[in-house]
């Protein structure tokens, strides 16, 4: 069998991120939309996977669907409260939606991880 729906979704998100860095926003968004479709399928097949929920949140956020994104992120955190990606990205979403206090709570969770997710979120909070 070919790669799973999760793998397809994850790989499209990585491609979309690269396109976004090059300012090819429309092309990136097409891939985020496609990734979202694969990840929805993956989430139906094997629900409650924090990584899937993280990417569903990520794709939604990139497409401007903040409420949907937040829902997926929070679902993921219920299952794995210390998930580094979700904590960082949810923090970013909170900054974008002017809820710095909530972003700082996510940063607090990442404090002990000694990871780039902490550094990146901290920088965004400091610069806000």
C-alpha positions as protocol buffer text, in pm:
chain_id: "A"
residue {
  index: 1
  type: UNK
  ca { x: 0 y: 0 z: 0 }
}
residue {
  index: 2
  type: UNK
  ca { x: 110 y: 356 z: -58 }
}
residue {
  index: 3
  type: UNK
  ca { x: 176 y: 606 z: 216 }
}
residue {
  index: 4
  type: UNK
  ca { x: -96 y: 671 z: 470 }
}
residue {
  index: 5
  type: UNK
  ca { x: -331 y: 967 z: 465 }
}
residue {
  index: 6
  type: UNK
  ca { x: -134 y: 1104 z: 760 }
}
residue {
  index: 7
  type: UNK
  ca { x: 195 y: 1082 z: 568 }
}
residue {
  index: 8
  type: UNK
  ca { x: 41 y: 1250 z: 265 }
}
residue {
  index: 9
  type: UNK
  ca { x: -101 y: 1529 z: 480 }
}
residue {
  index: 10
  type: UNK
  ca { x: 225 y: 1579 z: 670 }
}
residue {
  index: 11
  type: UNK
  ca { x: 429 y: 1591 z: 352 }
}
residue {
  index: 12
  type: UNK
  ca { x: 194 y: 1846 z: 194 }
}
residue {
  index: 13
  type: UNK
  ca { x: 223 y: 2065 z: 504 }
}
residue {
  index: 14
  type: UNK
  ca { x: 602 y: 2058 z: 479 }
}
residue {
  index: 15
  type: UNK
  ca { x: 581 y: 2155 z: 110 }
}
residue {
  index: 16
  type: UNK
  ca { x: 334 y: 2431 z: 190 }
}
residue {
  index: 17
  type: UNK
  ca { x: 565 y: 2574 z: 457 }
}
residue {
  index: 18
  type: UNK
  ca { x: 851 y: 2593 z: 205 }
}
residue {
  index: 19
  type: UNK
  ca { x: 629 y: 2767 z: -51 }
}
residue {
  index: 20
  type: UNK
  ca { x: 511 y: 3008 z: 213 }
}
residue {
  index: 21
  type: UNK
  ca { x: 871 y: 3100 z: 296 }
}
residue {
  index: 22
  type: UNK
  ca { x: 916 y: 3188 z: -71 }
}
residue {
  index: 23
  type: UNK
  ca { x: 601 y: 3403 z: -57 }
}
residue {
  index: 24
  type: UNK
  ca { x: 408 y: 3169 z: -285 }
}
residue {
  index: 25
  type: UNK
  ca { x: 102 y: 3199 z: -66 }
}
residue {
  index: 26
  type: UNK
  ca { x: -161 y: 3080 z: -314 }
}
residue {
  index: 27
  type: UNK
  ca { x: 33 y: 2763 z: -393 }
}
residue {
  index: 28
  type: UNK
  ca { x: 95 y: 2707 z: -25 }
}
residue {
  index: 29
  type: UNK
  ca { x: -274 y: 2744 z: 57 }
}
residue {
  index: 30
  type: UNK
  ca { x: -369 y: 2489 z: -208 }
}
residue {
  index: 31
  type: UNK
  ca { x: -143 y: 2241 z: -33 }
}
residue {
  index: 32
  type: UNK
  ca { x: -274 y: 2328 z: 312 }
}
residue {
  index: 33
  type: UNK
  ca { x: -628 y: 2261 z: 186 }
}
residue {
  index: 34
  type: UNK
  ca { x: -527 y: 1927 z: 33 }
}
residue {
  index: 35
  type: UNK
  ca { x: -333 y: 1836 z: 348 }
}
residue {
  index: 36
  type: UNK
  ca { x: -640 y: 1914 z: 556 }
}
residue {
  index: 37
  type: UNK
  ca { x: -847 y: 1669 z: 348 }
}
residue {
  index: 38
  type: UNK
  ca { x: -594 y: 1386 z: 395 }
}
residue {
  index: 39
  type: UNK
  ca { x: -566 y: 1459 z: 767 }
}
residue {
  index: 40
  type: UNK
  ca { x: -943 y: 1454 z: 812 }
}
residue {
  index: 41
  type: UNK
  ca { x: -942 y: 1106 z: 658 }
}
residue {
  index: 42
  type: UNK
  ca { x: -653 y: 1002 z: 877 }
}
residue {
  index: 43
  type: UNK
  ca { x: -833 y: 1135 z: 1184 }
}
residue {
  index: 44
  type: UNK
  ca { x: -1140 y: 924 z: 1096 }
}
residue {
  index: 45
  type: UNK
  ca { x: -932 y: 609 z: 1047 }
}
residue {
  index: 46
  type: UNK
  ca { x: -720 y: 649 z: 1360 }
}
residue {
  index: 47
  type: UNK
  ca { x: -869 y: 914 z: 1587 }
}
residue {
  index: 48
  type: UNK
  ca { x: -701 y: 1071 z: 1890 }
}
residue {
  index: 49
  type: UNK
  ca { x: -353 y: 1102 z: 1742 }
}
residue {
  index: 50
  type: UNK
  ca { x: -196 y: 1423 z: 1878 }
}
residue {
  index: 51
  type: UNK
  ca { x: 26 y: 1464 z: 1570 }
}
residue {
  index: 52
  type: UNK
  ca { x: -273 y: 1442 z: 1337 }
}
residue {
  index: 53
  type: UNK
  ca { x: -468 y: 1691 z: 1549 }
}
residue {
  index: 54
  type: UNK
  ca { x: -165 y: 1920 z: 1555 }
}
residue {
  index: 55
  type: UNK
  ca { x: -145 y: 1923 z: 1176 }
}
residue {
  index: 56
  type: UNK
  ca { x: -522 y: 1965 z: 1140 }
}
residue {
  index: 57
  type: UNK
  ca { x: -488 y: 2269 z: 1364 }
}
residue {
  index: 58
  type: UNK
  ca { x: -187 y: 2394 z: 1173 }
}
residue {
  index: 59
  type: UNK
  ca { x: -350 y: 2367 z: 830 }
}
residue {
  index: 60
  type: UNK
  ca { x: -668 y: 2531 z: 962 }
}
residue {
  index: 61
  type: UNK
  ca { x: -472 y: 2817 z: 1117 }
}
residue {
  index: 62
  type: UNK
  ca { x: -274 y: 2877 z: 798 }
}
residue {
  index: 63
  type: UNK
  ca { x: -603 y: 2893 z: 605 }
}
residue {
  index: 64
  type: UNK
  ca { x: -732 y: 3153 z: 852 }
}
residue {
  index: 65
  type: UNK
  ca { x: -977 y: 2923 z: 1032 }
}
residue {
  index: 66
  type: UNK
  ca { x: -864 y: 3012 z: 1382 }
}
residue {
  index: 67
  type: UNK
  ca { x: -1163 y: 2872 z: 1570 }
}
residue {
  index: 68
  type: UNK
  ca { x: -1137 y: 2536 z: 1396 }
}
residue {
  index: 69
  type: UNK
  ca { x: -760 y: 2534 z: 1454 }
}
residue {
  index: 70
  type: UNK
  ca { x: -801 y: 2606 z: 1825 }
}
residue {
  index: 71
  type: UNK
  ca { x: -1051 y: 2321 z: 1856 }
}
residue {
  index: 72
  type: UNK
  ca { x: -805 y: 2070 z: 1706 }
}
residue {
  index: 73
  type: UNK
  ca { x: -512 y: 2198 z: 1912 }
}
residue {
  index: 74
  type: UNK
  ca { x: -709 y: 2172 z: 2236 }
}
residue {
  index: 75
  type: UNK
  ca { x: -826 y: 1823 z: 2143 }
}
residue {
  index: 76
  type: UNK
  ca { x: -464 y: 1723 z: 2090 }
}
residue {
  index: 77
  type: UNK
  ca { x: -355 y: 1871 z: 2423 }
}
residue {
  index: 78
  type: UNK
  ca { x: -622 y: 1674 z: 2606 }
}
residue {
  index: 79
  type: UNK
  ca { x: -450 y: 1359 z: 2484 }
}
residue {
  index: 80
  type: UNK
  ca { x: -91 y: 1482 z: 2517 }
}
residue {
  index: 81
  type: UNK
  ca { x: -64 y: 1798 z: 2730 }
}
residue {
  index: 82
  type: UNK
  ca { x: 312 y: 1836 z: 2674 }
}
residue {
  index: 83
  type: UNK
  ca { x: 306 y: 1802 z: 2292 }
}
residue {
  index: 84
  type: UNK
  ca { x: 573 y: 2051 z: 2185 }
}
residue {
  index: 85
  type: UNK
  ca { x: 429 y: 2138 z: 1844 }
}
residue {
  index: 86
  type: UNK
  ca { x: 76 y: 2192 z: 1969 }
}
residue {
  index: 87
  type: UNK
  ca { x: 189 y: 2408 z: 2260 }
}
residue {
  index: 88
  type: UNK
  ca { x: 398 y: 2627 z: 2033 }
}
residue {
  index: 89
  type: UNK
  ca { x: 137 y: 2660 z: 1759 }
}
residue {
  index: 90
  type: UNK
  ca { x: -152 y: 2717 z: 1997 }
}
residue {
  index: 91
  type: UNK
  ca { x: 62 y: 2984 z: 2161 }
}
residue {
  index: 92
  type: UNK
  ca { x: 110 y: 3146 z: 1820 }
}
residue {
  index: 93
  type: UNK
  ca { x: -263 y: 3133 z: 1758 }
}
residue {
  index: 94
  type: UNK
  ca { x: -325 y: 3301 z: 2094 }
}
residue {
  index: 95
  type: UNK
  ca { x: -80 y: 3579 z: 2003 }
}
residue {
  index: 96
  type: UNK
  ca { x: -252 y: 3629 z: 1667 }
}
residue {
  index: 97
  type: UNK
  ca { x: -590 y: 3650 z: 1839 }
}
residue {
  index: 98
  type: UNK
  ca { x: -464 y: 3892 z: 2109 }
}
residue {
  index: 99
  type: UNK
  ca { x: -466 y: 3652 z: 2403 }
}
residue {
  index: 100
  type: UNK
  ca { x: -112 y: 3695 z: 2526 }
}
residue {
  index: 101
  type: UNK
  ca { x: -191 y: 3558 z: 2873 }
}
residue {
  index: 102
  type: UNK
  ca { x: -297 y: 3227 z: 2722 }
}
residue {
  index: 103
  type: UNK
  ca { x: 13 y: 3224 z: 2500 }
}
residue {
  index: 104
  type: UNK
  ca { x: 226 y: 3266 z: 2813 }
}
residue {
  index: 105
  type: UNK
  ca { x: 56 y: 2963 z: 2968 }
}
residue {
  index: 106
  type: UNK
  ca { x: 163 y: 2755 z: 2666 }
}
residue {
  index: 107
  type: UNK
  ca { x: 516 y: 2891 z: 2703 }
}
residue {
  index: 108
  type: UNK
  ca { x: 515 y: 2783 z: 3067 }
}
residue {
  index: 109
  type: UNK
  ca { x: 435 y: 2426 z: 2959 }
}
residue {
  index: 110
  type: UNK
  ca { x: 728 y: 2431 z: 2715 }
}
residue {
  index: 111
  type: UNK
  ca { x: 970 y: 2580 z: 2968 }
}
residue {
  index: 112
  type: UNK
  ca { x: 1128 y: 2249 z: 3070 }
}
residue {
  index: 113
  type: UNK
  ca { x: 1157 y: 2108 z: 2716 }
}
residue {
  index: 114
  type: UNK
  ca { x: 1482 y: 2282 z: 2631 }
}
residue {
  index: 115
  type: UNK
  ca { x: 1363 y: 2293 z: 2270 }
}
residue {
  index: 116
  type: UNK
  ca { x: 1332 y: 2529 z: 1976 }
}
residue {
  index: 117
  type: UNK
  ca { x: 954 y: 2537 z: 2022 }
}
residue {
  index: 118
  type: UNK
  ca { x: 1010 y: 2721 z: 2351 }
}
residue {
  index: 119
  type: UNK
  ca { x: 1261 y: 2964 z: 2199 }
}
residue {
  index: 120
  type: UNK
  ca { x: 1039 y: 3040 z: 1900 }
}
residue {
  index: 121
  type: UNK
  ca { x: 727 y: 3104 z: 2106 }
}
residue {
  index: 122
  type: UNK
  ca { x: 919 y: 3310 z: 2361 }
}
residue {
  index: 123
  type: UNK
  ca { x: 1059 y: 3532 z: 2086 }
}
residue {
  index: 124
  type: UNK
  ca { x: 711 y: 3591 z: 1943 }
}
residue {
  index: 125
  type: UNK
  ca { x: 573 y: 3679 z: 2285 }
}
residue {
  index: 126
  type: UNK
  ca { x: 866 y: 3911 z: 2361 }
}
residue {
  index: 127
  type: UNK
  ca { x: 832 y: 4088 z: 2027 }
}
residue {
  index: 128
  type: UNK
  ca { x: 459 y: 4131 z: 2053 }
}
